[in-house]
Amino acid sequence: MLSWLFLELTEYPWFRRLVWKPIYETLARKYPVSNWHFMNYGYTPSDTEPPLELPPQEVYHRYPLQLYHYLATKVPVAGKDLLEVGSGRGGGSGYIAQYHSPHSMIGMDLAQNAVDFSNRVHHAPNLKYVQGNAENLPFADNSFDVVINVESCHAYGSVSKFLAEVKRVLRHGGYLCITDMRGVPGLEKLNAELNSAGMNKIFEDDITEQVVAAIELDETNKWNQIKEAVPARYHKMFGEFAGVAGSQIHLQLKERKLIYCRWVFQKQ
């Protein structure tokens, strides 16, 4: 049901504003599973990207974690001030704060329950999580060197407002690193919004194939998480939401009815 709503209604701003916040508030409140840190569909590196060596405690999260790693490493982050908009359950911001040495890392999410969960679970001296709206960021102008946005902007009422806010809070020379997926018409619209946001595009690629591979490789792990966390009557629904192999999200990506891309833009 959730994947169907995403596929059919995500183009409508009223739907995005009405539905996604309660969904994520409920997930964080009702399923505070301590080892559920990510909500993206994952990534496997391309042939041109070096394999990622992970410490043993992070191997469990390899595929969703890799989506962050190979995006964040497109730009310099060590010693910089970073913001993640749409930080969800906090795993991406926590990983970057711990292993990529930013001066500061703030994870911001619309859902207060997700923020509370993240602050309980993820700890580093340069890391914190706050509640906020992507279309009205609660930060001063010129506050950050890098803004990261992973598989999140499909839930925003106005991507254009979000991008204007990103440009406002970025410092001169700062970067927006972003991933998301759309159907073909939606991707054309997203590209138009990105290209008219007043920042220079310095990187873009289609990573649909790498995301599909991650979904298939992470199949057993995802089902184990679902079976551990939720009652049996909800397994199918959560499988669709998590994008397990055979779910609508997986099939739409595999058939390229959905296209998954990543971009890096720079504020001049």
Contacts in CASP RR format, 6 or more apart in sequence:
PFRMAT RR
TARGET T0000
AUTHOR 0000-0000-0000
METHOD contacts of the structure
MODEL  1
MLSWLFLELTEYPWFRRLVWKPIYETLARKYPVSNWHFMNYGYTPSDTEP
PLELPPQEVYHRYPLQLYHYLATKVPVAGKDLLEVGSGRGGGSGYIAQYH
SPHSMIGMDLAQNAVDFSNRVHHAPNLKYVQGNAENLPFADNSFDVVINV
ESCHAYGSVSKFLAEVKRVLRHGGYLCITDMRGVPGLEKLNAELNSAGMN
KIFEDDITEQVVAAIELDETNKWNQIKEAVPARYHKMFGEFAGVAGSQIH
LQLKERKLIYCRWVFQKQ
1 237 0 8 1.000
1 240 0 8 1.000
2 23 0 8 1.000
2 237 0 8 1.000
2 240 0 8 1.000
2 241 0 8 1.000
3 240 0 8 1.000
3 241 0 8 1.000
3 243 0 8 1.000
3 247 0 8 1.000
3 248 0 8 1.000
3 249 0 8 1.000
4 240 0 8 1.000
4 248 0 8 1.000
5 15 0 8 1.000
5 19 0 8 1.000
6 154 0 8 1.000
6 249 0 8 1.000
7 248 0 8 1.000
7 249 0 8 1.000
7 252 0 8 1.000
7 258 0 8 1.000
9 15 0 8 1.000
9 19 0 8 1.000
10 16 0 8 1.000
10 154 0 8 1.000
10 155 0 8 1.000
11 186 0 8 1.000
13 157 0 8 1.000
13 158 0 8 1.000
16 154 0 8 1.000
16 155 0 8 1.000
16 156 0 8 1.000
16 157 0 8 1.000
17 157 0 8 1.000
20 110 0 8 1.000
20 155 0 8 1.000
21 110 0 8 1.000
21 111 0 8 1.000
24 88 0 8 1.000
24 109 0 8 1.000
24 110 0 8 1.000
24 111 0 8 1.000
24 113 0 8 1.000
24 114 0 8 1.000
25 111 0 8 1.000
25 112 0 8 1.000
25 113 0 8 1.000
25 114 0 8 1.000
26 113 0 8 1.000
27 114 0 8 1.000
28 88 0 8 1.000
28 89 0 8 1.000
28 111 0 8 1.000
28 113 0 8 1.000
28 114 0 8 1.000
28 116 0 8 1.000
28 117 0 8 1.000
29 113 0 8 1.000
31 229 0 8 1.000
31 230 0 8 1.000
32 117 0 8 1.000
33 225 0 8 1.000
33 228 0 8 1.000
33 229 0 8 1.000
34 121 0 8 1.000
35 60 0 8 1.000
35 225 0 8 1.000
36 89 0 8 1.000
36 225 0 8 1.000
36 229 0 8 1.000
37 61 0 8 1.000
37 64 0 8 1.000
37 89 0 8 1.000
37 90 0 8 1.000
37 91 0 8 1.000
37 92 0 8 1.000
37 121 0 8 1.000
37 122 0 8 1.000
38 61 0 8 1.000
38 64 0 8 1.000
38 65 0 8 1.000
38 89 0 8 1.000
38 90 0 8 1.000
38 91 0 8 1.000
38 92 0 8 1.000
39 64 0 8 1.000
39 88 0 8 1.000
39 89 0 8 1.000
39 151 0 8 1.000
40 64 0 8 1.000
40 67 0 8 1.000
40 150 0 8 1.000
40 151 0 8 1.000
40 179 0 8 1.000
41 64 0 8 1.000
41 67 0 8 1.000
41 151 0 8 1.000
41 211 0 8 1.000
41 214 0 8 1.000
41 215 0 8 1.000
41 243 0 8 1.000
41 249 0 8 1.000
41 253 0 8 1.000
41 260 0 8 1.000
42 63 0 8 1.000
42 64 0 8 1.000
42 66 0 8 1.000
42 67 0 8 1.000
42 211 0 8 1.000
42 214 0 8 1.000
42 215 0 8 1.000
42 218 0 8 1.000
43 63 0 8 1.000
43 64 0 8 1.000
43 66 0 8 1.000
43 67 0 8 1.000
43 70 0 8 1.000
43 207 0 8 1.000
43 210 0 8 1.000
43 211 0 8 1.000
43 214 0 8 1.000
44 63 0 8 1.000
44 66 0 8 1.000
44 210 0 8 1.000
44 213 0 8 1.000
44 214 0 8 1.000
44 217 0 8 1.000
45 51 0 8 1.000
45 52 0 8 1.000
45 66 0 8 1.000
45 70 0 8 1.000
45 210 0 8 1.000
46 207 0 8 1.000
46 210 0 8 1.000
49 70 0 8 1.000
52 62 0 8 1.000
52 66 0 8 1.000
52 69 0 8 1.000
52 70 0 8 1.000
54 62 0 8 1.000
54 65 0 8 1.000
58 65 0 8 1.000
58 95 0 8 1.000
60 221 0 8 1.000
61 91 0 8 1.000
61 95 0 8 1.000
62 218 0 8 1.000
63 214 0 8 1.000
63 217 0 8 1.000
63 218 0 8 1.000
63 221 0 8 1.000
64 214 0 8 1.000
64 218 0 8 1.000
65 91 0 8 1.000
65 92 0 8 1.000
65 95 0 8 1.000
66 214 0 8 1.000
67 150 0 8 1.000
67 151 0 8 1.000
67 179 0 8 1.000
67 211 0 8 1.000
67 214 0 8 1.000
68 91 0 8 1.000
68 92 0 8 1.000
68 95 0 8 1.000
68 96 0 8 1.000
68 148 0 8 1.000
68 150 0 8 1.000
69 95 0 8 1.000
71 148 0 8 1.000
71 150 0 8 1.000
71 177 0 8 1.000
71 179 0 8 1.000
71 262 0 8 1.000
72 96 0 8 1.000
72 100 0 8 1.000
72 146 0 8 1.000
72 148 0 8 1.000
72 177 0 8 1.000
73 100 0 8 1.000
74 175 0 8 1.000
74 177 0 8 1.000
74 203 0 8 1.000
74 264 0 8 1.000
75 146 0 8 1.000
75 175 0 8 1.000
75 177 0 8 1.000
75 264 0 8 1.000
77 96 0 8 1.000
77 100 0 8 1.000
77 101 0 8 1.000
77 102 0 8 1.000
77 145 0 8 1.000
77 146 0 8 1.000
78 100 0 8 1.000
78 101 0 8 1.000
78 102 0 8 1.000
79 101 0 8 1.000
79 102 0 8 1.000
79 103 0 8 1.000
80 102 0 8 1.000
80 103 0 8 1.000
80 145 0 8 1.000
80 146 0 8 1.000
81 102 0 8 1.000
81 103 0 8 1.000
81 104 0 8 1.000
81 143 0 8 1.000
81 144 0 8 1.000
81 145 0 8 1.000
81 146 0 8 1.000
82 93 0 8 1.000
82 96 0 8 1.000
82 102 0 8 1.000
82 104 0 8 1.000
82 105 0 8 1.000
82 106 0 8 1.000
82 144 0 8 1.000
82 145 0 8 1.000
82 146 0 8 1.000
82 147 0 8 1.000
82 148 0 8 1.000
83 106 0 8 1.000
83 107 0 8 1.000
83 108 0 8 1.000
83 137 0 8 1.000
83 139 0 8 1.000
83 143 0 8 1.000
83 144 0 8 1.000
83 146 0 8 1.000
83 147 0 8 1.000
83 148 0 8 1.000
83 169 0 8 1.000
84 90 0 8 1.000
84 92 0 8 1.000
84 93 0 8 1.000
84 96 0 8 1.000
84 105 0 8 1.000
84 106 0 8 1.000
84 107 0 8 1.000
84 108 0 8 1.000
84 147 0 8 1.000
84 148 0 8 1.000
84 149 0 8 1.000
84 150 0 8 1.000
85 107 0 8 1.000
85 108 0 8 1.000
85 134 0 8 1.000
85 137 0 8 1.000
85 147 0 8 1.000
85 148 0 8 1.000
85 149 0 8 1.000
85 152 0 8 1.000
85 162 0 8 1.000
85 166 0 8 1.000
86 107 0 8 1.000
86 108 0 8 1.000
86 109 0 8 1.000
86 110 0 8 1.000
86 134 0 8 1.000
86 149 0 8 1.000
86 150 0 8 1.000
86 152 0 8 1.000
87 93 0 8 1.000
87 107 0 8 1.000
87 108 0 8 1.000
87 109 0 8 1.000
87 114 0 8 1.000
87 115 0 8 1.000
87 118 0 8 1.000
87 129 0 8 1.000
88 109 0 8 1.000
88 111 0 8 1.000
88 114 0 8 1.000
88 118 0 8 1.000
89 114 0 8 1.000
89 117 0 8 1.000
89 118 0 8 1.000
89 121 0 8 1.000
90 107 0 8 1.000
90 109 0 8 1.000
90 114 0 8 1.000
90 117 0 8 1.000
90 118 0 8 1.000
90 121 0 8 1.000
90 122 0 8 1.000
90 129 0 8 1.000
91 118 0 8 1.000
91 122 0 8 1.000
92 150 0 8 1.000
93 105 0 8 1.000
93 106 0 8 1.000
93 107 0 8 1.000
93 118 0 8 1.000
93 122 0 8 1.000
93 127 0 8 1.000
93 129 0 8 1.000
93 148 0 8 1.000
94 105 0 8 1.000
94 122 0 8 1.000
94 124 0 8 1.000
94 127 0 8 1.000
96 102 0 8 1.000
96 105 0 8 1.000
96 148 0 8 1.000
97 105 0 8 1.000
97 122 0 8 1.000
97 124 0 8 1.000
97 126 0 8 1.000
97 127 0 8 1.000
98 124 0 8 1.000
98 127 0 8 1.000
102 126 0 8 1.000
102 146 0 8 1.000
103 126 0 8 1.000
104 126 0 8 1.000
104 127 0 8 1.000
105 124 0 8 1.000
105 126 0 8 1.000
105 127 0 8 1.000
105 128 0 8 1.000
106 127 0 8 1.000
106 128 0 8 1.000
106 129 0 8 1.000
106 130 0 8 1.000
107 118 0 8 1.000
107 127 0 8 1.000
107 128 0 8 1.000
107 129 0 8 1.000
107 130 0 8 1.000
108 115 0 8 1.000
108 129 0 8 1.000
108 130 0 8 1.000
108 131 0 8 1.000
108 132 0 8 1.000
108 134 0 8 1.000
108 137 0 8 1.000
108 138 0 8 1.000
109 115 0 8 1.000
109 118 0 8 1.000
109 129 0 8 1.000
109 131 0 8 1.000
109 132 0 8 1.000
110 131 0 8 1.000
110 132 0 8 1.000
110 133 0 8 1.000
110 134 0 8 1.000
111 131 0 8 1.000
112 131 0 8 1.000
115 129 0 8 1.000
115 130 0 8 1.000
115 131 0 8 1.000
118 129 0 8 1.000
119 128 0 8 1.000
119 129 0 8 1.000
122 129 0 8 1.000
130 138 0 8 1.000
132 138 0 8 1.000
134 149 0 8 1.000
134 152 0 8 1.000
134 153 0 8 1.000
134 156 0 8 1.000
134 162 0 8 1.000
134 165 0 8 1.000
135 156 0 8 1.000
135 157 0 8 1.000
135 158 0 8 1.000
135 161 0 8 1.000
135 162 0 8 1.000
135 165 0 8 1.000
136 161 0 8 1.000
136 165 0 8 1.000
137 165 0 8 1.000
137 166 0 8 1.000
137 168 0 8 1.000
137 169 0 8 1.000
139 169 0 8 1.000
140 169 0 8 1.000
141 168 0 8 1.000
141 169 0 8 1.000
142 169 0 8 1.000
142 170 0 8 1.000
142 171 0 8 1.000
142 172 0 8 1.000
143 169 0 8 1.000
143 171 0 8 1.000
144 169 0 8 1.000
144 170 0 8 1.000
144 171 0 8 1.000
144 174 0 8 1.000
145 170 0 8 1.000
145 171 0 8 1.000
145 173 0 8 1.000
145 174 0 8 1.000
145 175 0 8 1.000
146 174 0 8 1.000
146 175 0 8 1.000
146 176 0 8 1.000
146 177 0 8 1.000
147 166 0 8 1.000
147 169 0 8 1.000
147 170 0 8 1.000
147 175 0 8 1.000
147 176 0 8 1.000
147 177 0 8 1.000
148 177 0 8 1.000
148 178 0 8 1.000
149 162 0 8 1.000
149 166 0 8 1.000
149 176 0 8 1.000
149 177 0 8 1.000
149 178 0 8 1.000
149 179 0 8 1.000
149 180 0 8 1.000
150 178 0 8 1.000
150 179 0 8 1.000
151 179 0 8 1.000
151 180 0 8 1.000
151 181 0 8 1.000
152 180 0 8 1.000
153 159 0 8 1.000
153 162 0 8 1.000
153 178 0 8 1.000
153 180 0 8 1.000
153 190 0 8 1.000
154 180 0 8 1.000
154 181 0 8 1.000
154 182 0 8 1.000
156 162 0 8 1.000
159 190 0 8 1.000
159 193 0 8 1.000
160 193 0 8 1.000
160 196 0 8 1.000
160 197 0 8 1.000
163 176 0 8 1.000
163 193 0 8 1.000
163 194 0 8 1.000
163 197 0 8 1.000
163 199 0 8 1.000
164 197 0 8 1.000
166 176 0 8 1.000
166 197 0 8 1.000
167 197 0 8 1.000
167 198 0 8 1.000
167 199 0 8 1.000
167 267 0 8 1.000
170 176 0 8 1.000
170 267 0 8 1.000
171 267 0 8 1.000
172 267 0 8 1.000
172 268 0 8 1.000
173 266 0 8 1.000
173 267 0 8 1.000
173 268 0 8 1.000
174 266 0 8 1.000
174 267 0 8 1.000
175 202 0 8 1.000
175 264 0 8 1.000
175 265 0 8 1.000
175 266 0 8 1.000
175 267 0 8 1.000
176 199 0 8 1.000
176 263 0 8 1.000
176 264 0 8 1.000
176 265 0 8 1.000
176 266 0 8 1.000
176 267 0 8 1.000
177 262 0 8 1.000
177 263 0 8 1.000
177 264 0 8 1.000
178 194 0 8 1.000
178 262 0 8 1.000
178 263 0 8 1.000
178 264 0 8 1.000
178 265 0 8 1.000
179 207 0 8 1.000
179 260 0 8 1.000
179 261 0 8 1.000
179 262 0 8 1.000
179 263 0 8 1.000
180 190 0 8 1.000
180 260 0 8 1.000
180 261 0 8 1.000
181 187 0 8 1.000
181 208 0 8 1.000
181 211 0 8 1.000
181 253 0 8 1.000
181 258 0 8 1.000
181 259 0 8 1.000
181 260 0 8 1.000
181 261 0 8 1.000
182 189 0 8 1.000
182 190 0 8 1.000
182 258 0 8 1.000
182 259 0 8 1.000
183 257 0 8 1.000
183 258 0 8 1.000
183 259 0 8 1.000
184 257 0 8 1.000
184 259 0 8 1.000
187 259 0 8 1.000
187 261 0 8 1.000
194 201 0 8 1.000
194 263 0 8 1.000
194 265 0 8 1.000
195 201 0 8 1.000
197 265 0 8 1.000
198 267 0 8 1.000
199 265 0 8 1.000
199 266 0 8 1.000
199 267 0 8 1.000
199 268 0 8 1.000
200 265 0 8 1.000
200 266 0 8 1.000
200 267 0 8 1.000
200 268 0 8 1.000
201 263 0 8 1.000
201 264 0 8 1.000
201 265 0 8 1.000
202 264 0 8 1.000
202 265 0 8 1.000
202 266 0 8 1.000
203 262 0 8 1.000
203 263 0 8 1.000
203 264 0 8 1.000
204 261 0 8 1.000
204 262 0 8 1.000
204 263 0 8 1.000
204 264 0 8 1.000
205 261 0 8 1.000
205 262 0 8 1.000
206 259 0 8 1.000
206 260 0 8 1.000
206 261 0 8 1.000
207 260 0 8 1.000
207 261 0 8 1.000
207 262 0 8 1.000
208 253 0 8 1.000
208 256 0 8 1.000
208 258 0 8 1.000
208 259 0 8 1.000
208 260 0 8 1.000
208 261 0 8 1.000
211 253 0 8 1.000
211 260 0 8 1.000
212 250 0 8 1.000
212 253 0 8 1.000
212 254 0 8 1.000
215 243 0 8 1.000
215 244 0 8 1.000
215 245 0 8 1.000
215 249 0 8 1.000
215 250 0 8 1.000
215 253 0 8 1.000
216 245 0 8 1.000
216 250 0 8 1.000
219 244 0 8 1.000
219 245 0 8 1.000
222 239 0 8 1.000
222 242 0 8 1.000
222 243 0 8 1.000
222 244 0 8 1.000
223 239 0 8 1.000
223 244 0 8 1.000
225 242 0 8 1.000
226 235 0 8 1.000
226 238 0 8 1.000
226 239 0 8 1.000
226 242 0 8 1.000
226 244 0 8 1.000
227 235 0 8 1.000
229 238 0 8 1.000
230 238 0 8 1.000
239 247 0 8 1.000
240 247 0 8 1.000
240 248 0 8 1.000
240 249 0 8 1.000
243 249 0 8 1.000
243 250 0 8 1.000
244 250 0 8 1.000
249 258 0 8 1.000
252 258 0 8 1.000
253 260 0 8 1.000
END
